[in-house]
Amino acid sequence: MDDFMRQGPLNDLGLVGRPSDENALVTMGDGGRPMVVNLRLDPANKAAMKAIGSLLGVDLPLKANFYVEGKGFEVHWLAPDEWMIVSGTGNGNDLVANIEKALTGVHHSAVNVSDNFAVITVEGEKARALLQKAIPLDLHPREFSTGMSLQTHAAKTNVILQQTGDAPSYKVYVRRSFSHYLWAWLEDASIGYGLAIASE
């Protein structure tokens, strides 16, 4: 199906045009439908790591729970031999084909998982406090800061949490089937902070 005909998992929440609290300390939004590819590769294979780095314009991060940005791509560390490659544009199947070509003869796995995720953006003065209600990890800046990304739980739902800015601002990657539940949970938990809805 053509990309422009596909709807994101949060589209039917009717977020566009919803009233916002003018004094809101939290802003939430629909992070759209990014391209997401899961890559498994032995980091000890230096030639293969170099080939992928050349393809993406950035070396795969080897430091736990961090992400890096390349030419149009973000690459998130998920495990010692696993990464999540994200782009706001492009086709996941095309990227997988390019990875297969770059890693010919190398044991690896590259899978287009774009349709698996919804993305909720959370930012504002109380964004950290809101997420801390849902997430069991310490989100204080000394433990989790801009440039970090990790797998965790939010309101008992598996997520990948990314901090994108010091404001603070975050992206929450959640399975499509749990996206409405998590949005509703966070919206309910924002009572007392005030909630604004991010524009497109």
Summary of the structure (lengths in Angstrom):
residues: 200
radius of gyration: 17.5
end to end distance: 22.7
largest distance: 56.9
contacts: 584
relative contact order: 0.21
helix: 26%
strand: 33%
